[in-house]
């Protein structure tokens, strides 16, 4: 796979400007400890994950032979059903591909891969039309036209929504129904993918995968650890939000696919860029886990942001005011909170009226009412929280990774479209477009079946009791605001937590090991990138650095199986400003 889709060849990392040596990273297992597979399935394509990317990939791969979807919970779980705002694509007569491309590039803070963005936007309208043909019902005007709204970073109304603010739930419903109705697609629910199976390759050939190992959690006829051998593996396993104490991500978002890909030797790209959504419902200083989102669409419909003094603070900070890109708004909110010594600001949607809240934002209305808030009359307390993983497993324009037979799409992947900060409502579109491109690539040439190789990688498990502390460490030291000092402290604390290893096999220990693996890689990348850009905000570096205009690649080095501590390597791929 070409470096970063045609960018310059990998180069040495820019010179470090922070004095002193960073502490060593934790040593972690290169394979999850588990019993040997008790059963083996052979399929042609195995899709890991059941969000918009995974289900679309499965539907598009029909006709390629046996297609299997494995998902950690039920088909309708994951992040897609929680998406409120909508799906962005060029639909309005006044909109153009160039305008959507430009908005995406601006939001990405200079690190979007333009060719990937043009693929996303250029193929987006058709992808949405296909989604509608599969049964997704979007909100429409009385004349039958799609209702379109705006969110942060968009200069045109181009976001289609469903059920007011229940877009993801409607998309999930339609795709689950379509997959259930397709007899050629088999589904295994309650199945955690443990690791990618290495494949035998010839001399000089790049590494490849031959399938996945997974544990089925007591559901159905197949239970325990098994192996699914496949000609192609499509990772669509979602994000990593559970590495933080407060997130909009569901509990299943524990970075399983990212961790498995890293352990298998895949290249990760730009994993330091983790978007914090500016407006998550503030439930109190002690709130933990998944919190309700207050969609940017509220501001798109005319809502305002107010500080503790009741003043609008985005006016004058950006030409789009409250509809500036998410990183701009999140940083402004954090500054206002720090200046006032407050732990939240407010969304004012009182001007929208009862009917708009009831029809356009029923999900947010319900969340607010559970907290005793009537958003038609009361201000909504909000604060930033972890929302979206902008980086991920590096892919080309067809979703192929650096490992033969492994493809990735959706939030687990770095397709290049998000750069340093995702444009609102481009995520659902990315899942659609690149899942379709993976299937098109596989229809052209489905890889030959590979024989599994002997797997001698060292195994281990982290004690799940460390997870709450890990999440607090990451929120405090590697969250929306970082520095060399905080990141070094995070590395030291993560190293301490990994001393609690040798845990009993099971779901919680597997998830804990994945979480600490991903957290370790994120901290290392964030420590290396010495600038503030997009969703990566270092308070010891003011603004962007030309030296860091490019993509940071993280991967395992050839460390002789010593573990991630000795084996994390990084490359820098410079790009043109």
Secondary structure in CASP SS format (residue, H / E / C, confidence):
PFRMAT SS
TARGET T0000
AUTHOR 0000-0000-0000
METHOD secondary structure of the structure
MODEL  1
X C 1.00
X C 1.00
X H 1.00
X H 1.00
X H 1.00
X C 1.00
X C 1.00
X C 1.00
X C 1.00
X C 1.00
X E 1.00
X C 1.00
X C 1.00
X C 1.00
X C 1.00
X C 1.00
X C 1.00
X C 1.00
X C 1.00
X C 1.00
X C 1.00
X C 1.00
X C 1.00
X C 1.00
X C 1.00
X C 1.00
X C 1.00
X C 1.00
X C 1.00
X C 1.00
X E 1.00
X E 1.00
X C 1.00
X C 1.00
X C 1.00
X C 1.00
X C 1.00
X C 1.00
X C 1.00
X E 1.00
X E 1.00
X E 1.00
X E 1.00
X E 1.00
X E 1.00
X E 1.00
X E 1.00
X E 1.00
X C 1.00
X C 1.00
X C 1.00
X H 1.00
X H 1.00
X H 1.00
X H 1.00
X H 1.00
X H 1.00
X H 1.00
X H 1.00
X H 1.00
X C 1.00
X C 1.00
X C 1.00
X C 1.00
X C 1.00
X C 1.00
X E 1.00
X E 1.00
X E 1.00
X E 1.00
X C 1.00
X C 1.00
X C 1.00
X C 1.00
X C 1.00
X C 1.00
X C 1.00
X C 1.00
X C 1.00
X H 1.00
X H 1.00
X H 1.00
X C 1.00
X C 1.00
X C 1.00
X C 1.00
X E 1.00
X E 1.00
X C 1.00
X C 1.00
X C 1.00
X C 1.00
X C 1.00
X C 1.00
X C 1.00
X C 1.00
X H 1.00
X H 1.00
X H 1.00
X H 1.00
X H 1.00
X H 1.00
X H 1.00
X H 1.00
X H 1.00
X H 1.00
X H 1.00
X C 1.00
X C 1.00
X C 1.00
X C 1.00
X C 1.00
X C 1.00
X H 1.00
X H 1.00
X H 1.00
X H 1.00
X H 1.00
X H 1.00
X H 1.00
X H 1.00
X H 1.00
X H 1.00
X H 1.00
X H 1.00
X H 1.00
X H 1.00
X H 1.00
X H 1.00
X H 1.00
X H 1.00
X H 1.00
X H 1.00
X C 1.00
X C 1.00
X C 1.00
X C 1.00
X C 1.00
X C 1.00
X E 1.00
X C 1.00
X C 1.00
X C 1.00
X C 1.00
X C 1.00
X E 1.00
X C 1.00
X E 1.00
X E 1.00
X C 1.00
X C 1.00
X C 1.00
X C 1.00
X C 1.00
X C 1.00
X C 1.00
X C 1.00
X C 1.00
X E 1.00
X E 1.00
X C 1.00
X C 1.00
X C 1.00
X C 1.00
X C 1.00
X C 1.00
X H 1.00
X H 1.00
X H 1.00
X H 1.00
X H 1.00
X H 1.00
X H 1.00
X H 1.00
X H 1.00
X H 1.00
X H 1.00
X H 1.00
X H 1.00
X H 1.00
X C 1.00
X C 1.00
X C 1.00
X C 1.00
X E 1.00
X E 1.00
X E 1.00
X E 1.00
X C 1.00
X C 1.00
X E 1.00
X E 1.00
X E 1.00
X E 1.00
X E 1.00
X E 1.00
X E 1.00
X E 1.00
X E 1.00
X C 1.00
X C 1.00
X C 1.00
X C 1.00
X C 1.00
X C 1.00
X C 1.00
X C 1.00
X E 1.00
X E 1.00
X E 1.00
X E 1.00
X E 1.00
X E 1.00
X E 1.00
X E 1.00
X E 1.00
X C 1.00
X C 1.00
X C 1.00
X C 1.00
X C 1.00
X C 1.00
X C 1.00
X E 1.00
X E 1.00
X E 1.00
X E 1.00
X E 1.00
X E 1.00
X E 1.00
X E 1.00
X E 1.00
X E 1.00
X E 1.00
X E 1.00
X C 1.00
X C 1.00
X C 1.00
X C 1.00
X C 1.00
X H 1.00
X H 1.00
X H 1.00
X C 1.00
X C 1.00
X E 1.00
X E 1.00
X C 1.00
X C 1.00
X C 1.00
X C 1.00
X C 1.00
X C 1.00
X C 1.00
X C 1.00
X H 1.00
X H 1.00
X H 1.00
X H 1.00
X H 1.00
X H 1.00
X H 1.00
X H 1.00
X H 1.00
X C 1.00
X C 1.00
X C 1.00
X E 1.00
X E 1.00
X C 1.00
X C 1.00
X C 1.00
X C 1.00
X E 1.00
X E 1.00
X E 1.00
X E 1.00
X E 1.00
X E 1.00
X E 1.00
X E 1.00
X C 1.00
X C 1.00
X C 1.00
X C 1.00
X C 1.00
X C 1.00
X C 1.00
X E 1.00
X E 1.00
X C 1.00
X C 1.00
X E 1.00
X C 1.00
X C 1.00
X C 1.00
X H 1.00
X H 1.00
X H 1.00
X H 1.00
X C 1.00
X C 1.00
X C 1.00
X E 1.00
X E 1.00
X E 1.00
X C 1.00
X C 1.00
X C 1.00
X C 1.00
X C 1.00
X E 1.00
X C 1.00
X C 1.00
X E 1.00
X C 1.00
X C 1.00
X E 1.00
X C 1.00
X C 1.00
X H 1.00
X H 1.00
X H 1.00
X C 1.00
X C 1.00
X H 1.00
X H 1.00
X H 1.00
X H 1.00
X H 1.00
X H 1.00
X H 1.00
X H 1.00
X H 1.00
X H 1.00
X H 1.00
X H 1.00
X H 1.00
X H 1.00
X H 1.00
X C 1.00
X C 1.00
X C 1.00
X C 1.00
X E 1.00
X E 1.00
X E 1.00
X E 1.00
X C 1.00
X H 1.00
X H 1.00
X H 1.00
X H 1.00
X H 1.00
X H 1.00
X H 1.00
X H 1.00
X H 1.00
X H 1.00
X H 1.00
X C 1.00
X H 1.00
X H 1.00
X H 1.00
X H 1.00
X H 1.00
X H 1.00
X H 1.00
X H 1.00
X H 1.00
X C 1.00
X C 1.00
X C 1.00
X C 1.00
X C 1.00
X C 1.00
X C 1.00
X C 1.00
X C 1.00
X E 1.00
X E 1.00
X E 1.00
X E 1.00
X E 1.00
X E 1.00
X E 1.00
X E 1.00
X E 1.00
X E 1.00
X C 1.00
X C 1.00
X E 1.00
X E 1.00
X E 1.00
X C 1.00
X C 1.00
X C 1.00
X C 1.00
X C 1.00
X E 1.00
X C 1.00
X C 1.00
X C 1.00
X E 1.00
X C 1.00
X E 1.00
X E 1.00
X E 1.00
X C 1.00
X H 1.00
X H 1.00
X H 1.00
X E 1.00
X E 1.00
X C 1.00
X C 1.00
X C 1.00
X C 1.00
X C 1.00
X C 1.00
X C 1.00
X C 1.00
X C 1.00
X C 1.00
X C 1.00
X C 1.00
X H 1.00
X H 1.00
X H 1.00
X H 1.00
X H 1.00
X H 1.00
X H 1.00
X H 1.00
X H 1.00
X H 1.00
X H 1.00
X H 1.00
X H 1.00
X H 1.00
X H 1.00
X H 1.00
X H 1.00
X H 1.00
X C 1.00
X C 1.00
X C 1.00
X C 1.00
X C 1.00
X C 1.00
X C 1.00
X E 1.00
X C 1.00
X C 1.00
X C 1.00
X C 1.00
X C 1.00
X C 1.00
X E 1.00
X E 1.00
X C 1.00
X E 1.00
X C 1.00
X H 1.00
X H 1.00
X H 1.00
X H 1.00
X H 1.00
X H 1.00
X H 1.00
X H 1.00
X H 1.00
X H 1.00
X H 1.00
X H 1.00
X H 1.00
X H 1.00
X C 1.00
X C 1.00
X C 1.00
X C 1.00
X E 1.00
X C 1.00
X H 1.00
X H 1.00
X H 1.00
X H 1.00
X H 1.00
X H 1.00
X H 1.00
X H 1.00
X H 1.00
X H 1.00
X H 1.00
X H 1.00
X H 1.00
X H 1.00
X C 1.00
X C 1.00
X C 1.00
X E 1.00
X C 1.00
X C 1.00
X C 1.00
X C 1.00
X C 1.00
X H 1.00
X H 1.00
X H 1.00
X H 1.00
X H 1.00
X H 1.00
X H 1.00
X H 1.00
X H 1.00
X H 1.00
X H 1.00
X H 1.00
X H 1.00
X H 1.00
X H 1.00
X H 1.00
X H 1.00
X H 1.00
X H 1.00
X H 1.00
X H 1.00
X H 1.00
X C 1.00
X C 1.00
X C 1.00
X C 1.00
X E 1.00
X C 1.00
X C 1.00
X E 1.00
X C 1.00
X E 1.00
X C 1.00
X C 1.00
X C 1.00
X C 1.00
X C 1.00
X C 1.00
X C 1.00
X H 1.00
X H 1.00
X H 1.00
X C 1.00
X E 1.00
X E 1.00
X E 1.00
X E 1.00
X E 1.00
X E 1.00
X E 1.00
X C 1.00
X C 1.00
X C 1.00
X C 1.00
X C 1.00
X C 1.00
X C 1.00
X H 1.00
X H 1.00
X H 1.00
X H 1.00
X E 1.00
X E 1.00
X E 1.00
X E 1.00
X E 1.00
X E 1.00
X E 1.00
X C 1.00
X C 1.00
X C 1.00
END
